[in-house]
Amino acid sequence: MSPVVALQALAKANPDIRRWVIAYSGGLDSEVLLSAATQAFPVSTLLAIHVNHQLQENAAGWSEHCRKRCAELNVAFVSVSVSPLSSSELDARNARYQAFADHVYEGDVLLMAHHADDQAETLLYRLVRGAGVRGLAAIPFERSFCSSKIIRPFLSMSRKALEAWAYEQRLTWVDDPSNKQDDYARNYIRLRVLPELQKRWPQVVGRLAKTASYMSEADKVLVEVAQGDLQTLLGKCESIDVLSLLRLSIPRQHNVLRYWVKQQGGELDESSLQTIRKQLLCERPSSSAYVQISKTHRIGCYRQNLFYLPLSLPSIEVFERQLDLVAGTYALETGILTVEGESLDIGSVKLVYRQGGERLRPLGRGGSVSLKQLLQEKGIPPWWRENWPLLMMDTTLVAVPSVCFTDNWPNECNLRLIWHPFGLSEEPFFATV
Ligand SMILES: Nc1ncnc2c1ncn2[C@@H]1O[C@H](COP(=O)(O)OP(=O)(O)OP(=O)(O)O)[C@@H](O)[C@H]1O
């Protein structure tokens, strides 16, 4: 298939796209992408973005080349200069994708010129790093990106085929000298490993690309299985019910745990998974058992439920806040207090954090009870209990949001007090008072 035909097929499959944004480095692959795009789409629907990483001496010259080429073709063009944190591949990539994100809107598609050789290199690189199925799916043909999507129309075409088309069309392009340095991992595979494999197996690039697409299918199946499993396991506050989890086969347990963490923006590596098995999926995990899974998050277990939590919840030494009890939402250091119902004409109240050891007489219950017991009765996990707010009138405890009013509460009012601790991604599951 020629590059133009590949893009025409794309246009047919995506009739609603308003703008095709071309990631245009000025190298061979994206030069082919740009030129083929001018033959496949109306030029007025194209925008080329060039990202200048400012890492190479002649970077400004490349930008200029790209600008001129777009002017020749009448294609709208932006050049974005970025300053990656370092010269590492990863930092350059992050800066590049951020630049793309700033220029791609809903209704656009970002086209990138990755091809089958890129796919084969990525697969080999991930293999040597011990990736799982998701990693071995390598580069996706299509994926969502901000409010739009990225499509790589040349993913099943070889670099050779693109090069042949470029010569046929008499295109010119810039050569990045860093592509020749084999100290970058990907370059090492491209320059040293793939050529050796190709000598013995000339079709290896296409075959590796095939393997990546099998892995991509397998990954989709794993995601579907995880989604089904998660539906049956999910409890309050996105927690996972351990006893039901343990009824699944071990590979399915791992699959659903990885998926659950990913859904919440995290990543679960093999060693964290094993630690979770040992410490949290046992018969009697300690009530304060946590497993740290990243620099920012941990998994906690309470009453046979797993919770995905920020690493540290803010801890406040002394806290006192005067509050007029009118309906509304109050953002505090450790969570959000919502007051619903009629406003109270009792002057202001004071909010203080729980210190520990408090006793109170819950309204309508009779008798005194410790606050700790009440919080436990509500099934509130220990990490959220630490900073629970209390409502005081002068020095008298009158209410514990989401838990109870005390018999000192002026009970002519009709209020609901809801405490939503920091780190909860949804409405708290505690009853309101
Ligand atoms: N400086 C750049 N400006 C605009 N687009 C770029 C730039 N560098 C790369 N691209 C786009 O990304 C495609 C792949 O480039 P390259 O193979 O160098 O990136 P990669 O690092 O391997 O891939 P990825 O961007 O997925 O990490 C190019 O064909 C081009 O479409």
The ligand as a Tripos MOL2 file, in Angstrom:
@<TRIPOS>MOLECULE
LIG
   31    33     1     0     0
SMALL
NO_CHARGES

@<TRIPOS>ATOM
      1 N1         10.8290   16.9630   16.8880 N.pl3     1 LIG1
      2 C1          9.6940   16.4820   16.4260 C.ar      1 LIG1
      3 N2          8.7200   17.3100   16.0140 N.ar      1 LIG1
      4 C2          7.5530   16.8220   15.5500 C.ar      1 LIG1
      5 N3          7.2780   15.5180   15.4530 N.ar      1 LIG1
      6 C3          8.2100   14.6400   15.8360 C.ar      1 LIG1
      7 C4          9.4640   15.0590   16.3480 C.ar      1 LIG1
      8 N4         10.1960   13.9730   16.6480 N.ar      1 LIG1
      9 C5          9.4330   12.9140   16.3460 C.ar      1 LIG1
     10 N5          8.2460   13.2990   15.8490 N.ar      1 LIG1
     11 C6          7.1210   12.4290   15.4010 C.3       1 LIG1
     12 O1          7.2440   11.1710   16.0320 O.3       1 LIG1
     13 C7          7.4580   10.1430   15.0720 C.3       1 LIG1
     14 C8          8.3890    9.1070   15.6350 C.3       1 LIG1
     15 O2          9.6250    9.6870   15.8690 O.3       1 LIG1
     16 P1         10.7560    8.9280   16.6500 P.3       1 LIG1
     17 O3         10.8220    7.5420   16.1190 O.co2     1 LIG1
     18 O4         11.9650    9.7760   16.6550 O.co2     1 LIG1
     19 O5         10.1000    8.9860   18.0590 O.3       1 LIG1
     20 P2         10.1610    7.8860   19.1780 P.3       1 LIG1
     21 O6         10.7940    8.5480   20.3290 O.co2     1 LIG1
     22 O7         10.7640    6.6550   18.6190 O.co2     1 LIG1
     23 O8          8.6290    7.6050   19.3870 O.3       1 LIG1
     24 P3          7.6790    8.1690   20.5050 P.3       1 LIG1
     25 O9          7.4440    9.6220   20.0950 O.co2     1 LIG1
     26 O10         6.4220    7.3550   20.4040 O.co2     1 LIG1
     27 O11         8.4090    8.0010   21.7840 O.co2     1 LIG1
     28 C9          8.0130   10.8980   13.8760 C.3       1 LIG1
     29 O12         7.8310   10.1630   12.6930 O.3       1 LIG1
     30 C10         7.2360   12.1560   13.9090 C.3       1 LIG1
     31 O13         5.9380   11.9750   13.3830 O.3       1 LIG1
@<TRIPOS>BOND
     1     1     2 1
     2     2     3 ar
     3     2     7 ar
     4     3     4 ar
     5     4     5 ar
     6     5     6 ar
     7     6     7 ar
     8     6    10 ar
     9     7     8 ar
    10     8     9 ar
    11     9    10 ar
    12    10    11 1
    13    11    12 1
    14    11    30 1
    15    12    13 1
    16    13    14 1
    17    13    28 1
    18    14    15 1
    19    15    16 1
    20    16    17 2
    21    16    18 1
    22    16    19 1
    23    19    20 1
    24    20    21 2
    25    20    22 1
    26    20    23 1
    27    23    24 1
    28    24    25 2
    29    24    26 1
    30    24    27 1
    31    28    29 1
    32    28    30 1
    33    30    31 1
@<TRIPOS>SUBSTRUCTURE
     1 LIG1         1 GROUP 0 **** ****
